[in-house]
Amino acid sequence: MYTEEIHNLLNQKFEEEGFRDCFLIDIEQKGRNIWIFLDSDKSITYDICKAISRHLEAVFDEKSWFGDDYILEVSSAGISRSLRYPRQYIKNLGRDIKIQCHDNTSYEGKICKADQEIVGIEFEEISKEGKKKIKSLKNLDIKYSNIKEAKIIARI
């Protein structure tokens, strides 16, 4: 597979006006199917995906990397994929998140801050005093290096 070459092509595209806030999340290939998952600091639109797909198809066809019979899909990473980069946490400030850490602890709360090193979440903790349940708001900073998986929670 041409993962590094595709990554380089995308990085070149991301330097162009209209694509500067875009970044690659993942490249997957199975047989003749190639999936490119993108994100951006704002939002990934259909037009952005279409333009990137056409850009990649032109190079794939010119260089015959995958022959004539391949299927390329370019799309937003969506909320079903785990967050990988600090800029994704920053983009999702105020949204609910579930974080699984490498030490098998997990947290669910709202992203209240994020920078290049940590994500801060706010969550409710319930404790008991006798028969009474007491809810308190807690804040926790988690280093990205401690995160095994983090996904945005879709609230309906």
C-alpha positions in Angstrom: 0.0 0.0 0.0 1.1 3.6 -0.6 0.3 5.0 2.8 3.3 7.3 3.1 2.8 8.6 -0.5 -0.9 9.3 0.2 -0.1 11.0 3.4 2.4 13.2 1.5 -0.2 14.0 -1.2 -2.7 15.0 1.5 -0.2 17.2 3.3 0.5 19.0 0.0 -3.3 19.5 -0.5 -3.7 20.8 3.1 -1.3 23.6 2.3 -3.7 25.0 -0.3 -6.2 27.8 0.5 -9.5 26.2 1.7 -7.8 23.1 3.0 -5.4 24.5 5.6 -7.5 23.5 8.6 -7.8 19.9 7.4 -5.8 17.0 8.6 -5.6 13.2 8.1 -7.0 10.9 10.7 -6.6 7.5 9.1 -6.0 5.6 5.9 -7.4 2.1 5.5 -7.2 -0.3 2.7 -8.8 -3.7 2.2 -8.5 -5.3 -1.2 -9.5 -2.8 -3.8 -11.2 -0.4 -1.3 -9.3 2.6 0.1 -10.8 4.8 2.8 -9.4 8.2 3.8 -10.7 9.7 7.0 -10.3 13.4 7.5 -11.0 16.0 10.1 -10.6 19.8 10.3 -10.5 22.6 12.9 -13.9 23.7 11.6 -15.8 21.0 9.7 -15.3 18.6 6.9 -17.8 19.3 4.1 -19.0 17.2 1.2 -17.2 19.7 -1.2 -13.9 19.3 0.7 -14.1 15.5 0.5 -15.0 15.6 -3.2 -12.1 17.9 -4.0 -9.6 15.7 -2.1 -11.0 12.6 -3.6 -10.6 14.0 -7.2 -7.1 15.1 -6.3 -6.1 11.7 -5.1 -7.9 9.8 -7.9 -5.9 11.9 -10.5 -2.6 10.8 -8.9 -3.7 7.2 -8.4 -4.7 6.9 -12.0 -1.6 8.7 -13.3 0.8 6.5 -11.3 -1.4 3.3 -11.6 -0.9 2.6 -7.9 -4.1 0.6 -7.6 -4.8 -0.3 -11.1 -8.1 0.6 -12.9 -10.4 -1.2 -10.5 -10.3 0.5 -7.0 -12.8 2.2 -4.9 -11.8 5.4 -3.0 -13.9 6.9 -0.3 -12.9 10.2 1.4 -15.0 11.2 4.4 -15.1 12.9 7.7 -13.8 10.7 10.6 -17.1 11.2 12.3 -17.7 10.7 16.0 -17.5 6.9 15.9 -13.7 7.1 15.6 -11.4 7.7 18.5 -9.8 11.2 18.9 -6.1 11.1 18.0 -4.8 14.6 18.0 -5.0 17.6 20.5 -6.6 19.8 17.8 -9.6 17.3 17.8 -10.1 17.8 21.6 -9.8 21.6 21.1 -12.4 21.5 18.3 -14.8 19.6 20.6 -14.7 21.9 23.6 -18.0 21.7 25.4 -19.0 18.3 24.1 -19.4 15.1 26.0 -16.6 12.5 25.9 -15.8 9.1 27.1 -12.1 8.4 27.8 -10.5 5.1 28.5 -7.0 5.4 29.9 -4.1 2.9 29.6 -4.5 2.0 33.3 -8.1 0.8 32.5 -9.7 3.7 34.3 -12.5 5.4 32.4 -14.1 8.8 32.6 -17.2 10.3 31.1 -17.7 14.1 31.1 -17.7 17.3 29.2 -14.5 18.7 27.7 -13.9 21.9 29.6 -10.4 22.7 28.4 -7.8 21.3 26.0 -4.3 22.3 24.8 -1.4 20.5 23.3 -0.6 18.4 26.4 -3.9 17.7 28.3 -7.6 17.5 28.0 -9.7 18.7 31.0 -13.0 17.1 31.7 -15.8 18.1 34.0 -18.0 15.3 35.4 -20.5 14.5 38.1 -19.4 12.4 41.0 -22.0 10.7 43.2 -21.2 9.8 46.8 -23.3 8.6 49.7 -23.6 10.0 53.1 -25.8 7.6 54.9 -28.9 7.0 52.7 -28.4 10.4 51.0 -26.8 10.6 47.5 -24.6 13.7 47.0 -23.7 14.9 43.6 -20.6 17.1 43.2 -18.9 18.5 40.1 -15.3 17.4 39.6 -12.6 18.5 37.2 -9.8 16.2 35.9 -6.9 16.9 33.6 -5.7 13.9 31.6 -2.5 13.9 29.6 -3.0 12.7 26.1 -0.2 10.1 26.6 -2.4 8.4 29.2 -5.3 8.0 26.9 -5.9 4.7 25.2 -9.2 5.7 23.5 -11.4 8.8 23.6 -14.7 9.2 21.7 -17.2 12.0 21.6 -20.6 10.9 22.9 -23.5 11.7 20.6 -26.4 13.1 22.6 -29.9 13.0 21.1 
